[in-house]
Structure formats: structure tokens, C-alpha cells
Amino acid sequence: MADYCGDPVNIEIQKRIHARRGWIAATPTVANGGRVLNIVDPDGLGWAQVRDIVAEDRLAAFVAQDQETFIPRLTAELGEEYDYPVWQVYRGSADDVGAACLDLLAQVMLPKGWRIETLFHPDEEQISQVQDLNLATGVAPYPAYYSAGSVVGCATTVLWSDTGEAVGSASVVDKFHPDGLLGGSVFKGSTCVLSAHRGRSLGKLINAHNLLGSLKVFGWAHAIAQVQPSNIASQKTIGTCGLTPLEGSVTVGVLPSGTVFTR
């Protein structure tokens, strides 16, 4: 198990986010993304503070922003030295997501001898296995404290093969301030399946268990997710769970030019 994951630069960012956890928890305009600070309301936070944070971390995520107007504003505020990748935001109500997930579980069967479980406080070995799985599938792992649910609520669903191998996982994180713009919503992310087991609807199965398990414990009103426009497979996977594109809404990353954060 790694307390923090990634290259030295990303590890330092994760440590700073952990150190800021008290401020983040008390500030409705931001959220603790574990790997990256999430800025939900940059106008409410203040652009001077936004610029200070980006100058220090050189990494940030602006969640659920207006696609047409936000990137020009962001570029004007931060300049051309960064890349600004976008992810389409998906959103679903508890009723729609719950119904879609129950329907999906009736259609997709768990392979014989396999098991699936949703963990809210995984142990060190379980966290380590999920981190290794994330790395093997191109997903940036969460820091251990984050997956353990010690700062924000984190539901991690893991699919185990009949040999005990972790072959897929997903997470739902209850990270948004109740008084912020995304209050009452949770974030659905980090879905991954080993390449040898893809094409069998296992990602859909994992997501359905993940969303239903988190709904029971967190009692959320809406779930949001974000998918790169080119990732058709993930779009279909999240769509079968009752989340639909939130038209005109994107999450925008800020990265040093030429770098990649996660798929």
C-alpha cells in the first residue's frame, strides 16, 4: 500500500492536498479530490486564490463548468503555459440511477466463483491491490488515506476472480460540500477492468454495485461522472447506469503542457 501514488511531483501535490484537508472541508467552493484539488466555484473562491493554488500545484480540476464560456476565461486567467483537457460531465438522480442499476444487475451475471464487494474502509492489502489495478489500467490511484475513507466518504467496489485476483474496481466519493454548488451529489469515478477481462460487461456490473452500495450508505441525491469525449466505451458503461450527459457542462483540467494525468 502506498500512502501517496505517482511520480515525485504528484506525490508532493497529494501531500499538500492532505495538509489542506481542514480548509477544504470548510470551504464550499472546493472539494478534496485526493489526487488533485477540485475547484467547483472559481468565482466564489476568487481568481487570485485560484492563481495562487495553480502556481503552487501546477495541477487542478475545475468541476462541472460551462463549456462555452469557461475555457476562454481560464486561459485568460492562467495563460498559455498549461494544457486544458476536458471531460464531459454525466449526471443522474438517485431514482434514475437506482432503477437502471437494479435492471442491469438482473441482466449481467457474476462469473461462477467470482465475488464482488463494496468497501467503505478497506484494509491495507485491499487498498494496495486496488492501487496496483489502477496503475495497470491507466487510472491514477487515490492516496491510501483517501481510499480508506478517513477524510471523505469513499466507497470502493472490487471484483475478485475465482483465483482471488482483483480484476476490476470503481469508486464513489462523497466529497462535495453540502453548501456548495454540487451539494447532495457524489462523484463516480476510477472504473477499471484488466484488459484480459474486458468486453464482458464487467465494468457495468462493478459500477452498478458501486452506485447502489454508495446510495444506501451516503444517501445521495445525484451522482456525477466525467468521461473524455473520445472514450466511447466509458460513455456507454456509465450511461447504462442511468447517468446522462449534462449538456454544456465539462470538467476542465489544468496541467503543465505535454503532461497526462489520468484517462
DOLUMRO-47686 format. One line per 3 residues: number of its first residue (from 1); for each residue x, y, z of N, C-alpha, C. Coordinates in steps of 0.001 Angstrom, whole numbers. Example, Ala and Ser with C-alpha at 12.3 -4.5 7.8 and 13.67 -1.06 7.14 Angstrom:
2
1) 13190:-5690:7800:12300:-4500:7800:13200:-3300:7800  12850:-2250:7080:13670:-1060:7140:12900:30:7870 .
//
This chain:
263
1) 839:-1198:0:0:0:0:866:1237:0  545:2183:-886:1287:3445:-953:466:4559:-325  1073:5245:655:368:6384:1242:-1:7389:160 .
4) 920:7612:-779:700:8506:-1913:1227:7800:-3154  627:8104:-4306:957:7373:-5527:1360:8323:-6652  2261:7850:-7507:2626:8624:-8682:4079:9032:-8664 .
7) 4409:9967:-9555:5778:10461:-9598:6004:11450:-8456  7251:11864:-8211:7521:12752:-7070:6708:14046:-7076  6471:14602:-8250:5690:15845:-8330:4259:15608:-7859 .
10) 3636:14542:-8362:2259:14259:-7971:2148:13865:-6501  3147:13187:-5992:3131:12836:-4567:3159:14093:-3702  3972:15068:-4084:4017:16319:-3324:2676:17037:-3381 .
13) 2009:17009:-4522:681:17618:-4634:-296:16917:-3697  -279:15593:-3684:-1175:14840:-2811:-920:15161:-1337  334:15330:-989:655:15692:398:108:17072:744 .
16) 206:18013:-194:-325:19354:68:-1843:19325:208  -2500:18539:-630:-3957:18439:-520:-4341:17843:832  -3606:16834:1260:-3877:16248:2577:-3666:17287:3683 .
19) -2611:18067:3562:-2342:19100:4564:-3425:20176:4573  -4074:20398:3438:-5130:21417:3337:-6516:20869:3701  -6599:19644:4159:-7889:18975:4282:-8865:19730:5189 .
22) -8373:20376:6226:-9263:21136:7099:-9867:22322:6370  -9029:23058:5644:-9512:24198:4869:-10479:23743:3785  -10152:22644:3093:-11017:22151:2024:-12385:21768:2589 .
25) -12401:21059:3702:-13666:20611:4286:-14559:21781:4693  -13948:22914:5034:-14714:24083:5494:-15049:25055:4372  -14633:24762:3140:-14762:25712:2033:-15690:25150:968 .
28) -16895:25694:817:-17878:25123:-120:-17484:25223:-1587  -16534:26081:-1917:-16183:26309:-3325:-15171:25300:-3872  -14638:24432:-3018:-13645:23448:-3449:-14031:22070:-2920 .
31) -13316:21052:-3366:-13528:19690:-2886:-12199:18951:-2888  -12113:17954:-2012:-10899:17151:-1885:-10947:16014:-2886  -10152:16122:-3954:-10086:15061:-4947:-9028:14019:-4653 .
34) -8308:14169:-3534:-7277:13199:-3175:-6020:13372:-3995  -6139:13260:-5314:-5002:13366:-6233:-4813:14787:-6732  -5889:15574:-6679:-5876:16921:-7250:-6956:17741:-6555 .
37) -6692:19021:-6330:-7707:19887:-5756:-8812:20102:-6785  -10057:19915:-6359:-11211:20193:-7210:-11737:21580:-6886  -11855:22418:-7896:-12417:23753:-7723:-13788:23745:-8372 .
40) -14815:23930:-7554:-16197:23844:-8009:-16730:25217:-8418  -16329:26232:-7688:-16845:27586:-7925:-15676:28574:-7899  -14961:28718:-9011:-13785:29609:-9005:-14132:31068:-8748 .
43) -15291:31515:-9208:-15687:32901:-8921:-15900:33098:-7425  -16541:32105:-6791:-16770:32203:-5351:-15485:32106:-4553  -14561:31268:-5014:-13268:31152:-4339:-12446:32415:-4517 .
46) -12532:32991:-5698:-11734:34174:-6024:-10579:33800:-6927  -10445:34513:-8031:-9434:34131:-9010:-8012:34381:-8535  -7831:35300:-7623:-6487:35495:-7072:-6031:34238:-6338 .
49) -6949:33634:-5566:-6596:32403:-4856:-6458:31233:-5828  -7286:31201:-6864:-7149:30173:-7889:-5748:30227:-8498  -5316:31419:-8860:-3987:31550:-9471:-2887:31127:-8512 .
52) -3030:31441:-7240:-2026:31037:-6251:-1947:29509:-6137  -3110:28851:-6099:-3143:27396:-5967:-2520:26737:-7188  -2891:27203:-8379:-2359:26614:-9605:-856:26872:-9715 .
55) -416:28045:-9295:1020:28337:-9333:1796:27390:-8418  1189:27010:-7292:1873:26112:-6358:1790:24657:-6820  603:24197:-7208:408:22785:-7543:699:22479:-9011 .
58) 475:23452:-9878:554:23261:-11331:-346:22114:-11784  -1449:21953:-11064:-2427:20919:-11363:-3716:21283:-10636  -4839:21227:-11338:-6132:21486:-10714:-7214:20935:-11615 .
61) -8393:20724:-11031:-9553:20285:-11799:-10723:21193:-11478  -11322:21758:-12499:-12474:22645:-12353:-13707:21842:-12749  -14531:21522:-11768:-15594:20537:-11940:-16889:21188:-12407 .
64) -17489:20578:-13444:-18826:20956:-13919:-18922:22441:-14255  -18146:22839:-15242:-18121:24230:-15696:-18819:24360:-17052  -19217:25585:-17387:-19878:25847:-18658:-18874:25716:-19800 .
67) -19167:24829:-20725:-18218:24507:-21787:-17900:25700:-22678  -18877:26514:-22962:-18695:27596:-23924:-17887:28756:-23367  -18117:29082:-22113:-17516:30307:-21564:-16308:30091:-20675 .
70) -16171:28875:-20097:-15182:28742:-19037:-13752:28659:-19537  -13494:27879:-20577:-12108:27711:-21026:-11489:29040:-21479  -12189:29881:-22239:-11606:31200:-22553:-11280:32007:-21296 .
73) -12149:31938:-20291:-11884:32660:-19042:-10658:32071:-18341  -10585:30742:-18306:-9476:30074:-17634:-8150:30394:-18323  -8149:30349:-19632:-6935:30661:-20389:-6502:32100:-20158 .
76) -7475:32993:-20096:-7151:34393:-19847:-6553:34594:-18458  -7035:33825:-17485:-6554:33972:-16107:-5200:33300:-15887  -4960:32146:-16548:-3776:31340:-16229:-2721:31333:-17330 .
79) -3099:31689:-18538:-2110:31798:-19593:-1983:30552:-20444  -1045:30580:-21370:-884:29546:-22385:118:28456:-22007  690:28530:-20823:1707:27539:-20459:1106:26210:-20024 .
82) -215:26152:-19895:-885:24928:-19447:-1683:24300:-20583  -1937:22998:-20440:-2930:22318:-21253:-4235:22291:-20473  -5348:22282:-21204:-6667:22335:-20577:-7563:21207:-21126 .
85) -7268:19954:-20771:-8115:18854:-21243:-9510:18932:-20627  -10495:18388:-21345:-11877:18436:-20864:-12459:17034:-20779  -13381:16863:-19853:-14164:15642:-19690:-15642:16034:-19696 .
88) -16448:15334:-20451:-17888:15560:-20442:-18463:15130:-19089  -19307:15977:-18508:-19945:15647:-17235:-21232:14867:-17489  -21409:13790:-16738:-22633:12995:-16745:-23299:13123:-15378 .
91) -24621:13038:-15360:-25345:13238:-14101:-26596:12372:-14094  -26937:11844:-12921:-28160:11056:-12780:-28737:11198:-11388  -30060:11188:-11284:-30720:11269:-9982:-30663:9919:-9288 .
94) -30889:9928:-7986:-30893:8680:-7227:-31940:7713:-7767  -33120:8229:-8112:-34183:7359:-8624:-33787:6741:-9963  -33294:7564:-10886:-32950:7050:-12218:-31769:6095:-12159 .
97) -30749:6461:-11389:-29571:5614:-11290:-29911:4305:-10582  -30668:4401:-9493:-31027:3194:-8760:-31801:2205:-9621  -32776:2711:-10387:-33580:1834:-11240:-32730:1203:-12339 .
100) -31879:2007:-12965:-31043:1494:-14047:-30063:438:-13532  -29503:667:-12357:-28532:-277:-11805:-29187:-1591:-11397  -30376:-1528:-10825:-31081:-2757:-10471:-31430:-3559:-11725 .
103) -31837:-2857:-12775:-32134:-3528:-14037:-30886:-4187:-14612  -29765:-3484:-14506:-28512:-4019:-15042:-28081:-5268:-14279  -28230:-5251:-12958:-27827:-6414:-12163:-28679:-7641:-12478 .
106) -29897:-7407:-12969:-30750:-8525:-13349:-30322:-9136:-14678  -29521:-8398:-15448:-29130:-8850:-16773:-27697:-9377:-16844  -26798:-8828:-16027:-25381:-9193:-16092:-25044:-10090:-14908 .
109) -24619:-11293:-15199:-24342:-12261:-14152:-22863:-12238:-13751  -22618:-12460:-12484:-21257:-12588:-11986:-20700:-13940:-12435  -19485:-13960:-13001:-18905:-15258:-13400:-18844:-16228:-12219 .
112) -18983:-17498:-12509:-19001:-18526:-11465:-17706:-18499:-10656  -17866:-18477:-9331:-16722:-18487:-8438:-16142:-17116:-8153  -16622:-16082:-8861:-16146:-14723:-8634:-16985:-14066:-7544 .
115) -16446:-13005:-6968:-17201:-12264:-5952:-16968:-10769:-6129  -17932:-10002:-5649:-17841:-8550:-5736:-18240:-7975:-4386  -17523:-6976:-3933:-17845:-6358:-2644:-17560:-4867:-2691 .
118) -18348:-4124:-1929:-18165:-2675:-1813:-17620:-2373:-430  -16458:-1730:-410:-15718:-1484:826:-15756:3:1158  -16069:326:2394:-16080:1719:2821:-14849:2063:3662 .
121) -14234:1062:4242:-12988:1242:4989:-12070:42:4691  -11574:-39:3463:-10728:-1187:3094:-9449:-1234:3923  -8910:-2429:4074:-7659:-2573:4818:-6473:-2299:3889 .
124) -5279:-2373:4440:-4085:-2015:3685:-3886:-2907:2462  -4117:-4199:2615:-3930:-5121:1496:-4943:-4845:383  -6167:-4585:749:-7188:-4285:-248:-6866:-2985:-991 .
127) -6431:-1978:-264:-6054:-716:-898:-4897:-927:-1858  -3916:-1703:-1438:-2757:-1970:-2285:-3163:-2663:-3578  -4059:-3618:-3486:-4497:-4330:-4680:-5233:-3397:-5647 .
130) -6055:-2512:-5115:-6780:-1573:-5972:-5812:-572:-6599  -4841:-89:-5836:-3845:828:-6402:-3079:165:-7546  -2671:-1099:-7358:-1952:-1825:-8414:-2841:-2006:-9648 .
133) -4118:-2291:-9419:-5067:-2447:-10518:-5227:-1137:-11282  -5350:-36:-10557:-5449:1278:-11202:-4237:1541:-12086  -3057:1314:-11532:-1833:1574:-12290:-1762:710:-13546 .
136) -2221:-528:-13441:-2158:-1448:-14577:-3131:-1067:-15685  -4130:-248:-15365:-5169:95:-16338:-5170:1577:-16708  -4152:2320:-16268:-4026:3711:-16665:-4838:4696:-15862 .
139) -5317:4291:-14695:-6086:5171:-13812:-5183:5642:-12680  -5160:6940:-12420:-4346:7472:-11324:-4934:7010:-9991  -4171:6260:-9161:-4726:5756:-7898:-4952:6870:-6879 .
142) -5903:6629:-6004:-6105:7522:-4863:-5028:7247:-3810  -4653:8266:-3020:-3805:8009:-1856:-4506:7059:-890  -3733:6362:-108:-4302:5346:784:-5310:5933:1765 .
145) -5001:7082:2367:-5917:7667:3353:-7270:7971:2722  -7239:8331:1431:-8455:8712:730:-9336:7490:495  -8738:6418:-21:-9486:5181:-235:-10004:4604:1072 .
148) -9279:4850:2160:-9676:4317:3458:-10890:5031:4040  -11308:6139:3418:-12479:6868:3898:-12245:7658:5158  -10993:8071:5387:-10689:8772:6636:-10891:10284:6547 .
151) -11047:10818:5331:-11243:12263:5170:-12571:12564:4495  -12882:11861:3431:-14199:11953:2785:-14751:10546:2642  -16060:10433:2509:-16647:9128:2304:-16218:8552:968 .
154) -15727:7318:963:-15246:6690:-274:-15726:5239:-298  -16523:4916:-1300:-17000:3551:-1492:-16221:2930:-2645  -15483:1875:-2375:-14686:1201:-3398:-15256:-186:-3631 .
157) -15662:-436:-4864:-16185:-1748:-5228:-15100:-2509:-5974  -14858:-3750:-5544:-13803:-4570:-6142:-14404:-5882:-6631  -14023:-6257:-7845:-14417:-7547:-8415:-13223:-8488:-8339 .
160) -13430:-9629:-7674:-12371:-10615:-7485:-12668:-11847:-8331  -11661:-12358:-9013:-11838:-13574:-9809:-11872:-14794:-8902  -12100:-15952:-9506:-12139:-17184:-8720:-10773:-17579:-8179 .
163) -9708:-16912:-8654:-8368:-17163:-8122:-7961:-16131:-7074  -8870:-15190:-6772:-8584:-14156:-5784:-7910:-12924:-6342  -7813:-12828:-7667:-7190:-11658:-8290:-8205:-10518:-8389 .
166) -7768:-9308:-8061:-8607:-8130:-8267:-8569:-7784:-9750  -9700:-7953:-10440:-9725:-7750:-11894:-10451:-6467:-12299  -11164:-5842:-11374:-11854:-4598:-11692:-12259:-3864:-10438 .
169) -12401:-2547:-10549:-12824:-1754:-9396:-13442:-448:-9865  -14107:218:-8944:-14688:1541:-9188:-14896:2207:-7839  -15091:3506:-7857:-15292:4216:-6598:-16377:5271:-6738 .
172) -17045:5528:-5629:-17933:6678:-5476:-17431:7466:-4273  -17233:8765:-4475:-16679:9603:-3408:-17679:10688:-3032  -17932:10811:-1751:-18844:11823:-1219:-18004:13019:-772 .
175) -17552:13823:-1757:-16536:14830:-1476:-17010:16264:-1563  -18210:16510:-2054:-18638:17884:-2266:-19286:18464:-1016  -18972:19714:-723:-19515:20397:458:-21029:20512:329 .
178) -21767:20213:1390:-23238:20262:1292:-23790:21642:948  -23025:22695:1233:-23486:24052:927:-22920:24591:-384  -22195:23768:-1114:-21610:24204:-2373:-22542:23958:-3550 .
181) -22076:24303:-4742:-22883:24166:-5948:-23239:22714:-6250  -22433:21779:-5778:-22677:20367:-6022:-23101:19621:-4757  -23608:20362:-3789:-24095:19735:-2568:-25160:18694:-2860 .
184) -25089:17544:-2194:-26037:16462:-2431:-25618:15512:-3530  -24506:15820:-4208:-24010:14967:-5279:-22771:14208:-4825  -22573:13039:-5411:-21337:12279:-5212:-20648:12149:-6555 .
187) -19371:11788:-6506:-18592:11630:-7730:-18323:10163:-7989  -18721:9713:-9169:-18488:8333:-9594:-17277:8305:-10525  -16242:7546:-10150:-15038:7537:-10970:-14190:6301:-10764 .
190) -12992:6335:-11377:-11958:5308:-11204:-12389:3911:-11611  -13293:3811:-12572:-13691:2488:-13052:-12582:1885:-13904  -12228:646:-13619:-11200:-14:-14407:-11400:-1516:-14380 .
193) -11027:-2160:-15490:-11066:-3618:-15617:-9800:-4032:-16352  -9152:-5079:-15874:-7965:-5575:-16559:-8296:-5910:-18014  -7364:-5643:-18899:-7624:-5785:-20331:-8054:-7200:-20706 .
196) -7544:-8202:-20032:-7877:-9591:-20355:-9334:-9931:-20086  -10022:-9088:-19309:-11401:-9390:-18923:-12401:-8373:-19462  -11973:-7526:-20382:-12888:-6533:-20946:-13790:-7161:-21992 .
199) -14870:-6444:-22315:-15817:-6929:-23306:-16849:-7887:-22757  -16951:-7986:-21438:-17894:-8917:-20802:-18897:-8178:-19919  -18984:-6861:-20069:-19900:-6003:-19280:-19540:-5974:-17803 .
202) -18306:-6313:-17461:-17912:-6320:-16053:-17812:-4904:-15486  -17389:-3932:-16313:-17351:-2551:-15848:-18738:-2057:-15470  -19738:-2417:-16260:-21114:-2036:-15947:-21556:-2672:-14632 .
205) -21217:-3938:-14461:-21573:-4653:-13235:-20940:-3997:-12014  -19671:-3666:-12112:-18969:-3031:-10992:-19579:-1678:-10676  -19833:-868:-11714:-20435:447:-11491:-21795:344:-10818 .
208) -22615:-624:-11258:-23944:-773:-10675:-23857:-1107:-9187  -23001:-2049:-8828:-22821:-2375:-7407:-22290:-1158:-6643  -21362:-451:-7253:-20740:704:-6613:-21768:1802:-6327 .
211) -22579:2110:-7315:-23580:3166:-7152:-24665:2767:-6157  -25132:1531:-6232:-26178:1096:-5311:-25662:1022:-3878  -24451:507:-3703:-23890:420:-2357:-23662:1792:-1744 .
214) -23157:2723:-2542:-22904:4069:-2025:-24203:4808:-1746  -25226:4576:-2571:-26522:5228:-2343:-27109:4804:-1001  -26982:3531:-683:-27511:3022:581:-26831:3673:1784 .
217) -25524:3908:1682:-24769:4439:2820:-24740:5969:2839  -24509:6588:1670:-24349:8041:1620:-25679:8783:1437  -26679:8122:872:-27976:8747:677:-27951:9945:-252 .
220) -27168:9861:-1317:-27010:10997:-2211:-28249:11241:-3065  -28388:12505:-3540:-29495:12883:-4418:-29138:12719:-5883  -27871:12983:-6223:-27395:12872:-7598:-25979:12294:-7603 .
223) -25665:11598:-8667:-24298:11153:-8920:-23812:11827:-10192  -22560:12273:-10173:-21969:12810:-11388:-20734:11989:-11734  -20413:11986:-13007:-19212:11323:-13506:-18654:12190:-14620 .
226) -17459:11887:-15050:-16872:12641:-16155:-16099:11674:-17043  -16258:11855:-18350:-15671:10944:-19325:-15063:11766:-20450  -13869:11374:-20881:-13267:12051:-22020:-14134:11856:-23257 .
229) -14289:12884:-24078:-15155:12786:-25258:-14796:11630:-26182  -13525:11228:-26207:-13096:10148:-27099:-13296:8757:-26511  -13663:8669:-25243:-13764:7375:-24569:-15182:6825:-24696 .
232) -15482:6267:-25845:-16833:5794:-26138:-17238:4650:-25212  -16301:3748:-24925:-16620:2600:-24072:-17076:3063:-22685  -16369:4036:-22110:-16752:4531:-20786:-18076:5282:-20832 .
235) -18331:5984:-21930:-19614:6669:-22078:-20763:5674:-22036  -20606:4551:-22748:-21657:3540:-22762:-21800:2888:-21385  -20663:2649:-20734:-20692:1988:-19429:-21427:2826:-18399 .
238) -21110:4109:-18340:-21757:4966:-17339:-23197:5247:-17723  -23481:5278:-19045:-24844:5530:-19490:-25806:4434:-19106  -25355:3183:-19087:-26231:2077:-18709:-26612:2127:-17236 .
241) -25906:2927:-16455:-26206:3055:-15026:-27095:4260:-14721  -27686:4856:-15754:-28666:5907:-15518:-28119:7310:-15470  -26852:7501:-15812:-26285:8842:-15896:-26290:9287:-17358 .
244) -26664:10514:-17599:-26732:11045:-18955:-25891:12315:-19056  -25445:12668:-20264:-24627:13872:-20409:-25360:15110:-19912  -24681:15906:-19123:-25203:17192:-18672:-24774:18213:-19715 .
247) -25706:18549:-20607:-25368:19333:-21784:-24672:20646:-21413  -23572:20907:-22110:-22842:22157:-21909:-21971:22186:-20679  -21847:21033:-19973:-21091:21004:-18724:-19868:20105:-18878 .
250) -18705:20627:-18558:-17464:19867:-18645:-16627:20090:-17394  -15806:19114:-17089:-14749:19295:-16107:-13465:19600:-16873  -12760:20628:-16435:-11568:21104:-17137:-10353:20893:-16249 .
253) -9361:20224:-16772:-8109:20053:-16060:-7125:21149:-16406  -6222:21416:-15488:-5099:22322:-15738:-3837:21523:-15495  -3035:21344:-16548:-1819:20543:-16486:-689:21286:-17174 .
256) 539:21105:-16709:1661:21640:-17481:1624:21077:-18897  1923:21882:-19871:1832:21452:-21267:2612:20163:-21514  1949:19237:-22227:2600:17992:-22601:2498:16865:-21595 .
259) 1817:17074:-20470:1699:16033:-19460:310:15395:-19520  177:14209:-18894:-1087:13486:-18822:-1336:13130:-17368  -2594:13298:-16913:-2906:12996:-15523:-3543:11625:-15391 .
262) -4708:11410:-16007:-5396:10133:-15946:-6296:10026:-17156  -6718:8781:-17472:-7577:8637:-18649:-9015:9000:-18309 .
//
